[in-house]
Amino acid sequence: MAPINPAILYAQVRAALLTLPGVTVFDGQVPKSVPVDSSGYILPYVTVYAGAGANLENETDYTQQISMDELDWRFQTTCVGASMLIALQVTHDVRQVLCNLPVGAGWVKPDETGFTTQSPIPDNGTNPARFFLPLPWRLITN
């Protein structure tokens, strides 16, 4: 079997997020200028941060070589809105799309070991100001 390609996993997650109406999806970096409404408030967006994944601990064959058929892939979405309410709505929508999303031979689930916070965090250092809420995710696939 061919090694699991995290770029393909990412593409599937991104495709699912692109189904969210009225939400822009950014790949790992937010541009200096984000879409705003006619009043100058930012429009909702999600930024996805993903890596290459890691081998599963203790998953070796009889030769003690690491299995290339399994991957522990973790990623983060950061949900952003012009107000706390909008950021919470974007967070809810992202969770609806990603929780238990089948990708590869696994399902996307919240990563309980990642940094979590229950409330959107204000970012007054950007212009226009915004609220954001990071959500860590985990996918174990083979």
C-alpha positions as CSV (number, residue, x, y, z in Angstrom):
1,M,0.0,0.0,0.0
2,A,1.2,3.5,-0.8
3,P,2.0,5.9,2.1
4,I,-0.8,8.2,3.1
5,N,-0.5,11.6,1.6
6,P,-1.4,14.4,4.1
7,A,-2.0,16.8,1.1
8,I,-4.9,14.6,0.0
9,L,-6.3,14.5,3.6
10,Y,-6.0,18.3,3.7
11,A,-7.7,18.7,0.3
12,Q,-10.7,16.7,1.6
13,V,-11.0,18.7,4.8
14,R,-10.7,21.9,2.8
15,A,-13.4,20.8,0.4
16,A,-15.7,20.1,3.3
17,L,-15.1,23.6,4.7
18,L,-15.7,25.3,1.3
19,T,-19.3,24.1,1.6
20,L,-20.0,26.6,4.4
21,P,-22.0,29.5,3.0
22,G,-20.6,33.0,3.5
23,V,-17.3,31.7,5.0
24,T,-13.9,32.2,3.4
25,V,-11.3,29.5,3.9
26,F,-7.6,30.5,4.1
27,D,-4.7,28.0,3.9
28,G,-2.4,28.5,6.8
29,Q,-2.0,32.3,6.6
30,V,-4.5,35.1,6.7
31,P,-3.8,37.8,4.1
32,K,-3.2,41.4,5.2
33,S,-6.5,42.4,3.7
34,V,-9.5,40.2,4.4
35,P,-13.0,40.6,3.0
36,V,-15.2,43.2,4.8
37,D,-18.8,44.2,4.6
38,S,-20.1,47.7,3.5
39,S,-19.6,48.9,7.1
40,G,-16.0,47.8,7.3
41,Y,-16.5,44.8,9.5
42,I,-14.7,41.6,8.5
43,L,-16.7,38.8,7.0
44,P,-16.5,35.4,8.6
45,Y,-13.5,33.2,7.7
46,V,-11.7,30.0,8.8
47,T,-8.0,29.4,8.6
48,V,-6.7,25.9,8.4
49,Y,-3.3,24.9,9.7
50,A,-2.1,21.4,8.9
51,G,1.1,19.5,9.0
52,A,2.6,16.3,7.6
53,G,1.2,14.0,10.3
54,A,3.1,11.5,12.4
55,N,3.5,7.7,12.7
56,L,1.4,6.0,15.3
57,E,3.4,5.1,18.4
58,N,4.0,1.4,18.9
59,E,2.7,0.5,15.4
60,T,5.5,-1.5,13.9
61,D,5.5,-4.8,12.1
62,Y,7.5,-7.9,13.0
63,T,10.7,-6.3,11.5
64,Q,10.2,-3.3,13.9
65,Q,9.8,-0.9,10.9
66,I,7.2,1.9,11.1
67,S,4.0,1.3,9.2
68,M,3.6,3.7,6.3
69,D,0.0,2.6,6.0
70,E,-1.3,4.6,9.0
71,L,-1.0,8.2,9.9
72,D,-1.9,10.3,13.0
73,W,-2.8,13.6,11.3
74,R,-3.6,16.7,13.3
75,F,-4.7,20.0,12.2
76,Q,-6.3,23.2,13.5
77,T,-9.1,25.4,12.3
78,T,-9.3,29.0,13.5
79,C,-12.8,30.4,13.3
80,V,-13.1,34.2,13.0
81,G,-15.9,36.7,13.0
82,A,-16.4,40.4,13.5
83,S,-18.1,39.8,16.9
84,M,-18.2,37.1,19.5
85,L,-21.6,35.9,18.3
86,I,-20.4,35.6,14.7
87,A,-17.2,33.8,15.8
88,L,-19.4,31.3,17.8
89,Q,-21.6,30.8,14.8
90,V,-18.7,30.1,12.5
91,T,-17.3,27.7,15.2
92,H,-20.6,25.9,15.3
93,D,-20.8,25.6,11.5
94,V,-17.2,24.3,11.3
95,R,-17.9,21.7,14.0
96,Q,-21.0,20.5,12.1
97,V,-19.0,20.0,9.0
98,L,-15.9,18.4,10.4
99,C,-17.0,16.3,13.4
100,N,-17.0,12.7,12.2
101,L,-16.2,13.7,8.6
102,P,-15.0,10.5,6.9
103,V,-11.5,11.1,5.4
104,G,-9.3,8.3,4.1
105,A,-10.1,5.2,6.3
106,G,-10.8,7.3,9.4
107,W,-13.0,10.1,10.8
108,V,-12.1,13.6,11.8
109,K,-12.6,14.2,15.6
110,P,-11.8,17.0,18.0
111,D,-8.3,16.6,19.4
112,E,-8.7,16.5,23.1
113,T,-5.0,16.9,23.6
114,G,-4.8,20.2,21.7
115,F,-5.1,23.7,23.0
116,T,-8.8,24.5,23.6
117,T,-10.7,27.5,24.8
118,Q,-14.4,27.8,25.2
119,S,-14.8,31.5,24.4
120,P,-13.8,33.4,21.3
121,I,-10.6,35.5,21.9
122,P,-10.7,39.2,21.0
123,D,-8.0,40.4,18.6
124,N,-7.9,44.2,18.9
125,G,-4.4,44.4,17.5
126,T,-5.7,43.9,13.9
127,N,-7.7,46.3,11.9
128,P,-10.6,45.8,11.7
129,A,-10.8,44.0,15.1
130,R,-12.1,40.5,15.3
131,F,-12.8,37.5,17.5
132,F,-11.2,34.1,16.9
133,L,-11.6,30.6,18.3
134,P,-9.1,27.8,17.5
135,L,-10.3,24.2,17.2
136,P,-7.8,21.4,17.2
137,W,-8.7,18.2,15.2
138,R,-7.3,14.7,14.8
139,L,-7.6,12.1,12.2
140,I,-6.1,8.6,12.4
141,T,-6.3,6.9,9.1
142,N,-5.0,4.0,7.2
